[in-house]
Amino acid sequence: MIRASSYNKRQTLKEVQPIKEGEVSRFVIYARKSTDEKSEKQVASIPDQIEKCKEYCDTQKIPLAQRPKSSLVDPKTIDELNDNNKGNSAKRDELVSFYVEHWIVTERHSAKEPFARKIWRDVIENVKLGKIRGLLSYSPDRMSRNLQEGGELIQLVDNKYLQLKFSTFHFEDNAAGHMMLGFWLVFAEHYSRKLSEDVNRGNRKKHEEGLAQGTRKYGYRVDKKENDLYYPDEKHFPILRKAFDRKIYDRWSDTKIAEEMNKSGWSQILKGDKTNPKITSSKISNIGLWHDSFYYGVFEREFKGEKRVTDLRLLERSDYKFQPIITEKEYEILRDNMRDLCLSEVRKKQSKHGQELDPVKPMPDGMMRMRDGHTFNHMLPNRQRFEKKTSGKDGWQKFVKPNQIRYRYQITGIGKNTEFTWEEIDKFIAKEFKRVQVNEEHYQAYLYVKVEEIKTKNIERENVLKGINLQIAKLRKEQKDFYEDTNMGIGLTGREKAFWLEKDQFFEKKIKELEEREKEIHENTRDIIFEQQNFCELIISLSSLWARANYVQKREILELFALNIIATPQKELELALKPEIASLFICDGGRGRT
C-alpha cells in the first residue's frame, strides 16, 4: 500500500503558482470502477463514465488536456469501449479516438482505503507539480470514498491549485460548493460502509441458515434456482468419498489420491481453478480438504475476523437434510492421522542420536545484507566431508562448525567477492552490544505505556470472559428447557431417541468447548509487567549474555533483537536493530529515541 507520507516527501507546492482568476485550465478526465467491491456494483462502467464526460465537455465547452507521452493507453479500456458499442461502429470509433487523444486516466481499484490507489496518487502528484490544473469525473465518489483523500482534494481546491468538474454533480468553486462537496464525500464513505455492513450482515444470516456463498465445496453442487443449499454432486460426491477413505484408512499420499480421482473422472471446477478440471495434490493442500469440518457437517466461516459456526446437521428444514461425506468420528481419525504424519516428518529430520541432519548455521537466513539490498550466500564445506563416518568417539559428524562457514557476496560480472567469516561477524556484534545500555527515564516511560496497554487488554479479557459466561448460561437454560420439554427423552425409541441423544450431545459439546476456552484464557493470563522488567534486564546484560551463548543461542538472540547486518564492499559492517527495540537503546551515552 502506498502511504501519504511517502508521497509528501516528493510532492511540493512551493514552486507551483495558484490558479489565477479567469485562468482557463485544461481538464484531465478520471474514471474509476472498483472490481472487488460489492458496494460499487451499481456504479456506471468506465466506458459509460467516459461517454458521459465527453457529452458534458461537448455541451459545456470544457477544454481538455492532450494525452502526454508519459500517460500510456490502457488496452483493457480500449477493449471495453469496443465491446460497449459493437452495434454502432461510428460511435465506437469516436469514443476510442476521444480516449486515445485526450488525457484520460482510468483505474480499477476500490477507493475506500485511503492512499491505496497508485494511479490516483500519481494524479495528485501531478496536481502538486502543476502538471494537472483541472480534473473532471463522472461523480465525486469516483475520486474518493474516504475522508482523508476527500479532505486532501478539497484542500487543493481551497488553495487554488486545482479546479473540479463533474458530469453528474453540480459543483461551484465557492464556500457553499466546497461544503456540498464535503457532504457528498462524507455520504459516499458512509454509504460504502453501511452497504458493506449490510452485505456482511446478510452473509452471516445466510451462513446461519446453511446457505452457500463465496467459494463452493468439492463434491457438492448448489442449486441457485431452488434454495442455495448444498446438495451432493451425483458425479463427484462418490469420488470424493473414496478419496477420504484412502486418506483415513489407507493413509495414501495426496499425489496418489489425486491420480486416482482423475482416473475416476474428476472434472469439478471451483472458483480458483479457472479452466483446469483436474485435481492435484497442491489443490487439495490449498483448500485444506482434510482439515475442513464442513465435510462432516460443521460449517465454519469468518466475517471480518469474527468466526461463525453452523452445524448443518441440525438445520430445521422439512424439505432438506444435509448429507455429509464423512462422520465426525472419521474426521477425528483423519486429524489424528495428519498429526502423526507431521510428527513423523519431524522425526525423519533427526538421526538415531537425536541430532539434526541439516547443518546448523550461526546466523538466520537473510540476516546479512549488502548496501545494495542483496543478501549473502552461506558458503559451506563439502557435505561428504562433514558427514563422513569417523573413528572418533563422536561417531557420525553431523554438524558444520561455525568457523567452517563463509558469508560471501559475489559481485556479478567482476568476479570479486566480499566475504566474512562467522568469527569476524561475532566480534563485530559483541563490540556493538557493549555499547548498549537502557536509559532509566526511557525505561520508565516505556513501562508506563506497557502498563496502560495491559490495563486495556485486561478489560478486553474480562469482557470476553463475561461473554463466554453468558453463552454458557444461555446454553444451560436451553438444555434445561430441552430436558423439560422432552421429559428427559423417557419413552423415546428408534430415530426419535437417536435425535434426542444427538441434541443432548450437541449441548454438552458446546458447553465443554466454552468452558475449555474460559480455562485457556485464565491459564494464559500472564504477569506482563514482570516480563517487561525481565526484558529490560536482558537488554542491560546483553553483552555478557552474548559472550556466554553458543552459536544456536546467538542465532535466537539475533532474530529477537536485529533486523539485519548490513555490509559494504569495503568490508564494513553495521547492525540494524528492530525499531521497537532501538527505542530503548542508548549507545555510548548518547541520546536515545523515544
C-alpha positions in Angstrom: 0.0 0.0 0.0 1.3 3.5 -0.8 1.1 5.8 2.2 0.5 9.5 2.1 3.8 10.2 4.0 5.9 8.6 1.2 4.3 10.9 -1.3 4.5 14.1 0.7 8.3 13.8 0.7 8.3 14.0 -3.1 5.4 16.4 -3.7 5.7 20.1 -3.1 3.6 23.1 -3.9 6.3 25.8 -3.2 7.2 26.2 -6.8 3.6 25.9 -8.2 1.6 29.1 -8.8 -2.1 29.1 -7.7 -4.7 29.3 -10.4 -5.4 33.0 -11.2 -8.9 34.4 -11.6 -10.1 34.0 -15.2 -7.3 31.4 -16.0 -8.6 28.7 -18.3 -7.5 25.2 -17.2 -7.3 22.2 -19.4 -9.0 19.3 -17.7 -8.0 15.7 -17.2 -10.7 13.1 -17.0 -10.5 10.5 -14.2 -12.7 7.4 -14.4 -12.7 4.6 -11.8 -14.6 1.3 -11.4 -13.9 -1.0 -8.5 -13.6 -4.6 -9.4 -13.5 -6.1 -5.9 -16.2 -4.3 -4.0 -19.9 -5.3 -4.0 -20.8 -1.8 -2.8 -19.9 -0.4 -6.2 -21.6 -2.9 -8.5 -24.3 -0.4 -9.4 -21.8 2.3 -10.5 -21.5 3.1 -14.2 -18.8 1.3 -16.1 -15.6 3.0 -17.2 -16.8 3.3 -20.9 -20.1 4.8 -19.7 -18.2 7.3 -17.4 -16.0 8.3 -20.4 -19.1 8.8 -22.6 -20.9 10.9 -20.0 -17.8 13.1 -19.5 -17.5 13.5 -23.3 -21.1 14.6 -23.6 -20.6 17.1 -20.7 -17.5 18.5 -22.3 -19.3 18.9 -25.6 -22.3 20.8 -24.1 -20.3 22.9 -21.6 -17.4 23.6 -24.0 -14.8 22.2 -21.4 -11.2 22.3 -22.7 -9.4 19.0 -22.3 -5.7 18.3 -21.9 -4.0 16.3 -24.7 -2.6 12.9 -23.7 1.1 13.3 -22.8 3.7 10.7 -23.9 4.1 9.6 -20.2 0.4 8.6 -20.0 0.0 5.2 -21.5 -3.2 4.0 -23.1 -4.9 1.2 -21.2 -5.7 -1.8 -23.5 -8.5 -3.0 -21.2 -10.2 0.3 -21.6 -9.9 0.1 -25.4 -11.5 -3.4 -25.3 -14.3 -2.2 -23.1 -15.1 0.8 -25.3 -15.2 -1.6 -28.3 -17.4 -4.1 -26.6 -19.7 -1.4 -25.3 -20.5 -0.1 -28.8 -20.5 -3.2 -31.0 -23.7 -2.3 -32.8 -22.6 1.3 -33.5 -19.2 1.4 -35.2 -19.2 5.2 -35.7 -19.8 5.9 -32.0 -17.2 3.2 -31.1 -14.5 4.8 -33.2 -15.4 8.2 -31.9 -15.1 7.2 -28.3 -11.9 5.3 -28.8 -10.4 8.2 -30.7 -11.5 10.6 -27.9 -9.9 8.3 -25.2 -6.6 8.0 -27.1 -6.3 11.7 -28.0 -7.1 13.2 -24.6 -5.5 12.8 -21.2 -8.0 10.3 -19.6 -6.9 8.3 -16.6 -8.7 5.1 -15.8 -8.3 2.9 -12.7 -9.8 -0.3 -11.4 -9.4 -0.2 -7.6 -11.5 0.4 -4.5 -11.4 4.0 -3.1 -12.4 3.0 0.5 -8.9 2.6 1.8 -7.0 5.9 2.0 -3.8 6.3 -0.1 -4.1 2.7 -1.6 -4.7 3.7 -5.2 -1.4 4.1 -7.1 -2.8 5.7 -10.2 -4.9 8.3 -8.2 -1.8 9.1 -6.1 0.1 9.8 -9.4 -2.8 12.1 -10.4 -2.5 14.0 -7.1 1.3 14.2 -7.5 0.9 15.8 -11.0 -1.5 18.3 -9.5 1.1 19.2 -6.8 3.7 19.5 -9.5 1.4 21.8 -11.5 1.1 19.4 -14.5 -2.7 19.0 -13.9 -4.8 22.1 -13.1 -8.3 20.7 -13.7 -10.0 17.4 -13.0 -13.3 16.1 -14.5 -15.0 13.0 -13.3 -18.4 11.2 -13.5 -19.2 12.0 -9.8 -17.2 12.9 -6.6 -17.2 9.3 -5.3 -15.1 8.3 -8.3 -12.3 10.4 -6.9 -12.7 9.5 -3.2 -14.7 7.3 -0.9 -12.7 8.2 2.3 -12.4 11.4 4.2 -8.6 11.5 4.2 -8.3 11.7 0.4 -11.5 13.8 0.2 -10.1 16.3 2.6 -6.8 16.4 0.6 -8.8 17.1 -2.6 -10.9 19.9 -1.1 -7.7 21.5 0.3 -6.1 21.6 -3.1 -9.3 23.3 -4.5 -9.4 25.7 -1.5 -5.8 26.8 -2.1 -6.5 27.3 -5.8 -4.2 24.6 -7.1 -7.0 22.6 -8.8 -10.3 23.1 -10.5 -13.0 20.4 -10.3 -16.0 19.5 -12.5 -18.4 16.5 -12.5 -20.7 15.3 -15.2 -23.5 14.3 -12.8 -22.9 16.7 -9.9 -23.1 20.5 -10.0 -20.0 21.9 -8.2 -19.3 25.6 -7.7 -15.9 26.9 -6.6 -17.1 28.8 -3.5 -17.7 28.2 0.2 -21.1 26.6 -0.4 -19.9 24.4 -3.2 -17.0 23.2 -1.1 -19.4 22.4 1.8 -21.7 20.5 -0.5 -18.7 18.5 -2.0 -17.6 17.7 1.6 -21.1 16.5 2.4 -21.1 14.3 -0.7 -17.8 12.7 0.1 -18.9 12.1 3.7 -22.1 10.5 2.4 -20.1 8.4 -0.1 -17.9 7.0 2.7 -20.9 6.4 5.0 -22.9 4.7 2.2 -19.9 2.5 1.4 -19.5 1.4 5.0 -23.3 1.0 5.5 -23.6 -1.2 2.4 -20.6 -3.2 3.4 -22.2 -3.8 6.9 -25.5 -4.8 5.3 -23.8 -7.2 2.9 -21.8 -8.7 5.8 -24.9 -9.0 7.9 -26.7 -10.7 5.1 -23.9 -13.1 4.6 -23.8 -14.0 8.3 -27.6 -14.7 8.1 -27.1 -16.9 5.1 -24.4 -18.7 6.9 -26.6 -19.4 9.9 -29.2 -20.8 7.5 -26.6 -23.1 5.9 -26.8 -21.3 2.5 -23.9 -21.4 0.0 -21.9 -18.3 -0.6 -18.5 -17.5 -1.9 -16.2 -20.4 -2.7 -18.0 -23.7 -3.4 -17.1 -27.0 -1.9 -15.6 -30.0 -3.7 -18.1 -32.9 -4.0 -21.2 -30.7 -3.7 -23.4 -28.7 -6.0 -25.6 -25.6 -5.3 -29.0 -25.1 -6.9 -29.2 -21.3 -7.2 -32.7 -21.5 -8.7 -34.0 -23.5 -5.7 -32.7 -22.5 -2.3 -28.9 -22.0 -2.3 -28.4 -25.2 -0.2 -25.6 -27.7 -0.6 -26.5 -31.0 -2.3 -24.2 -34.0 -3.1 -22.9 -33.8 -6.7 -24.0 -37.0 -8.3 -20.7 -37.5 -10.1 -18.1 -36.1 -7.8 -19.6 -36.9 -4.3 -18.7 -40.7 -4.5 -15.3 -40.0 -6.0 -14.5 -37.7 -3.1 -15.9 -40.1 -0.5 -13.5 -42.7 -1.8 -10.6 -40.2 -1.6 -11.5 -39.6 2.1 -11.4 -43.4 2.6 -8.0 -43.6 1.1 -6.7 -40.8 3.4 -8.4 -42.0 6.6 -8.0 -45.8 6.3 -5.2 -46.4 3.7 -3.2 -43.3 4.5 -2.4 -42.6 0.9 -0.4 -39.5 -0.1 -2.2 -36.5 -1.7 -0.4 -37.2 -5.0 -1.6 -40.8 -5.2 -5.2 -39.8 -4.2 -5.3 -37.0 -6.9 -4.1 -39.5 -9.5 -6.9 -42.0 -8.6 -9.5 -39.1 -8.5 -8.6 -38.0 -12.0 -8.7 -41.6 -13.3 -12.2 -41.9 -11.9 -13.3 -39.0 -14.0 -12.9 -36.0 -11.7 -13.8 -32.8 -13.5 -15.3 -30.4 -10.9 -14.0 -26.8 -11.3 -14.2 -24.4 -8.3 -13.8 -20.6 -8.4 -10.0 -20.6 -8.1 -9.4 -23.5 -10.5 -10.0 -21.4 -13.6 -10.3 -23.8 -16.5 -8.3 -26.8 -15.3 -10.7 -29.6 -14.1 -8.0 -32.0 -12.9 -7.4 -32.3 -9.2 -3.8 -32.1 -7.9 -2.1 -32.5 -4.6 -1.4 -28.8 -4.4 -5.2 -28.0 -4.9 -6.0 -30.5 -2.1 -3.5 -28.7 0.1 -4.6 -25.2 -0.9 -8.2 -25.7 0.0 -7.3 -27.6 3.2 -9.5 -30.5 2.2 -8.5 -32.8 5.1 -8.9 -30.1 7.7 -12.3 -28.8 6.6 -15.0 -29.6 9.2 -17.7 -28.8 6.6 -17.3 -32.4 5.2 -18.8 -33.9 8.4 -21.4 -31.1 8.8 -19.9 -28.2 10.8 -19.6 -25.2 8.5 -17.1 -22.6 9.8 -16.5 -19.1 8.3 -15.0 -15.8 9.3 -16.8 -12.5 8.8 -14.4 -9.5 9.3 -12.4 -11.5 11.9 -15.5 -12.9 13.6 -15.7 -16.7 13.5 -19.2 -18.1 12.9 -20.1 -21.9 13.1 -23.2 -23.5 11.8 -24.0 -27.2 12.4 -25.6 -28.2 9.1 -26.8 -31.4 10.6 -29.1 -29.5 12.9 -30.8 -27.4 10.3 -34.6 -27.5 11.0 -36.0 -27.7 7.4 -38.7 -30.2 6.4 -37.5 -30.1 2.8 -33.8 -30.5 3.3 -31.3 -32.6 5.2 -27.5 -32.1 4.7 -25.6 -35.2 3.7 -22.0 -35.2 5.0 -19.2 -37.1 3.2 -17.7 -38.4 6.4 -18.8 -38.8 10.0 -17.4 -36.7 12.9 -15.6 -39.8 14.2 -13.9 -40.3 10.8 -12.9 -36.6 10.9 -11.2 -37.0 14.3 -9.4 -40.1 13.0 -8.2 -38.1 9.9 -7.0 -35.2 12.2 -5.1 -37.7 14.3 -3.5 -39.3 11.2 -2.5 -35.8 9.9 -0.9 -35.0 13.3 1.0 -38.3 13.3 2.2 -37.6 9.8 3.6 -34.2 10.8 5.4 -35.8 13.8 6.9 -38.5 11.5 8.2 -35.8 9.2 9.9 -34.1 12.1 11.4 -37.5 13.2 12.8 -38.0 9.6 15.0 -34.9 10.1 16.6 -36.4 13.2 19.3 -39.0 13.3 19.3 -42.1 15.6 21.2 -40.0 18.1 18.6 -37.2 18.0 20.8 -34.8 16.1 19.5 -32.7 13.2 20.8 -33.8 9.8 20.7 -30.3 8.3 23.8 -28.3 9.2 23.1 -25.5 11.7 24.2 -22.0 10.6 25.2 -19.4 13.3 23.1 -16.7 11.7 19.5 -16.7 10.3 19.0 -16.8 6.6 18.7 -13.3 5.1 20.2 -11.6 8.1 23.3 -10.5 6.2 22.7 -7.9 3.5 24.8 -5.7 1.2 24.3 -2.0 1.0 22.5 -2.5 -2.4 19.9 -4.8 -0.8 21.4 -8.2 -1.9 21.9 -11.0 0.6 24.9 -13.2 1.3 25.2 -16.9 0.4 26.2 -19.3 3.1 29.3 -21.0 1.7 29.5 -24.4 3.4 32.2 -27.1 3.2 31.6 -30.3 1.2 28.8 -32.4 2.7 30.7 -35.6 2.1 33.5 -34.3 4.3 31.5 -33.4 7.3 29.0 -36.3 7.1 31.8 -38.9 6.7 31.9 -41.5 9.5 34.8 -41.0 11.8 36.6 -43.4 14.2 36.3 -40.9 17.0 34.1 -41.1 20.0 31.5 -38.7 18.4 30.7 -41.2 15.7 28.7 -39.6 12.9 29.8 -36.0 12.4 26.5 -34.2 11.5 27.3 -30.5 12.1 29.1 -27.8 10.3 31.3 -25.9 12.7 30.8 -22.2 12.8 34.4 -21.5 11.7 33.7 -23.5 8.5 31.0 -21.1 7.3 31.7 -18.2 5.0 29.2 -15.4 4.3 30.0 -14.5 0.7 28.6 -11.9 -1.7 29.5 -12.3 -5.3 29.8 -9.0 -7.4 28.2 -10.0 -10.7 30.5 -9.6 -13.8 33.5 -8.5 -11.8 34.4 -11.8 -10.1 35.3 -10.1 -6.8 33.9 -11.4 -3.5 33.0 -9.7 -0.3 33.4 -12.4 2.3 33.1 -12.6 6.1 33.8 -15.4 8.5 31.5 -16.1 11.4 34.3 -15.1 13.8 34.5 -11.6 12.2 30.8 -11.1 12.5 30.7 -12.4 16.0 33.4 -10.0 17.2 31.6 -7.1 15.5 28.2 -7.9 17.2 29.9 -8.3 20.5 31.5 -4.9 20.2 28.2 -3.3 19.2 26.3 -4.9 22.1 28.9 -3.5 24.6 27.7 0.0 23.6 24.1 -0.8 24.5 22.5 0.4 27.7 19.0 1.3 28.8 18.2 4.9 29.9 16.2 4.9 33.1 13.9 7.7 32.0 13.1 6.0 28.8 12.7 2.6 30.5 10.1 4.1 33.0 8.2 5.8 30.1 8.2 2.6 28.1 7.0 0.7 31.2 4.2 3.2 31.8 2.9 2.8 28.2 3.0 -1.0 28.6 1.0 -0.8 31.9 -1.7 1.2 30.1 -1.8 -1.3 27.3 -2.1 -4.1 29.8 -5.0 -2.4 31.6 -6.8 -2.1 28.2 -6.1 -5.8 27.4 -7.3 -6.9 30.9 -10.6 -5.0 30.3 -11.0 -6.7 26.9 -10.2 -10.1 28.5 -12.8 -9.6 31.2 -15.4 -8.7 28.6 -14.6 -11.8 26.7 -15.0 -13.9 29.8 -18.3 -12.2 30.6 -19.5 -13.1 27.1 -18.4 -16.7 27.5 -20.2 -17.0 30.8 -23.4 -15.6 29.3 -23.2 -18.1 26.4 -22.7 -20.9 28.9 -25.7 -19.8 31.0 -27.8 -19.4 27.8 -26.9 -22.9 26.6 -27.6 -24.4 30.1 -31.0 -22.8 30.1 -31.7 -24.1 26.6 -30.6 -27.5 27.7 -32.8 -27.4 30.8 -35.8 -26.4 28.7 -35.0 -29.1 26.2 -34.9 -31.7 29.1 -38.3 -30.5 30.5 -40.0 -30.3 27.1 -38.9 -33.8 26.1 -39.2 -35.4 29.6 -35.5 -36.3 29.6 -36.1 -38.4 26.5 -38.0 -41.1 28.5 -40.1 -43.3 26.3 -38.4 -42.3 23.0 -37.1 -45.1 20.8 -35.5 -45.6 17.4 -34.9 -42.5 15.3 -36.5 -40.1 17.8 -34.2 -41.4 20.6 -31.2 -41.0 18.3 -32.2 -37.4 17.5 -32.7 -36.7 21.3 -29.2 -38.1 22.1 -27.6 -36.1 19.3 -29.3 -32.9 20.5 -28.1 -33.7 24.1 -24.6 -34.3 22.9 -24.7 -31.0 21.0 -25.4 -29.1 24.2 -22.7 -30.9 26.2 -20.1 -30.4 23.4 -20.8 -26.6 23.1 -20.7 -26.1 26.8 -17.5 -28.0 27.1 -15.9 -26.0 24.3 -16.8 -22.7 26.0 -15.6 -24.0 29.4 -12.3 -25.0 27.8 -11.9 -21.6 26.2 -12.6 -19.9 29.5 -10.0 -22.1 31.2 -7.5 -21.4 28.4 -7.9 -17.6 28.9 -7.3 -18.0 32.6 -4.2 -20.1 32.1 -2.8 -17.7 29.5 -3.1 -14.8 31.9 0.5 -13.5 32.4 2.3 -11.0 34.5 3.3 -8.9 31.6 4.7 -6.1 33.7 7.1 -8.6 35.3 8.0 -9.9 31.8 8.8 -6.3 30.6 11.1 -5.8 33.5 12.9 -9.0 32.7 13.1 -8.0 29.1 14.9 -4.7 30.0 17.2 -6.6 32.3 18.0 -8.8 29.4 19.0 -5.8 27.3 21.2 -4.5 30.1 23.1 -7.8 30.3 23.1 -8.3 26.5 26.9 -8.0 26.1 27.7 -10.7 28.7 24.8 -12.9 27.6 26.2 -12.8 24.0 29.7 -13.7 25.2 28.4 -16.8 27.1 25.9 -18.0 24.4 26.6 -20.9 22.0 26.0 -20.3 18.2 22.5 -21.7 18.3 21.5 -19.3 21.1 23.2 -16.4 19.3 21.0 -17.1 16.3 18.0 -16.7 18.5 19.3 -13.5 20.0 19.8 -12.0 16.6 16.3 -13.0 15.5 14.9 -11.3 18.7 16.9 -8.0 18.5 18.2 -7.4 15.0 16.6 -6.6 11.6 19.8 -7.3 9.7 23.5 -6.8 9.5 24.5 -4.5 6.6 27.8 -4.9 4.9 29.7 -2.8 2.2 32.2 -4.0 -0.4 34.9 -2.3 1.8 34.1 -4.9 4.5 32.4 -2.5 6.9 29.5 -3.8 9.0 26.5 -2.0 10.5 24.0 -3.6 12.9 20.3 -2.6 12.3 18.2 -3.1 15.4 14.5 -3.7 15.4 12.7 -0.3 15.7 10.7 -1.3 18.8 14.0 -2.4 20.5 16.1 0.6 19.3 13.7 3.0 21.0 15.1 1.8 24.4 18.7 1.7 23.4 21.3 4.3 24.4 24.6 3.8 22.7 27.8 5.2 24.3 25.8 7.6 26.5 24.2 9.3 23.5 20.6 10.5 23.4 18.2 7.7 22.6 15.0 7.7 20.5 11.6 7.7 22.1 
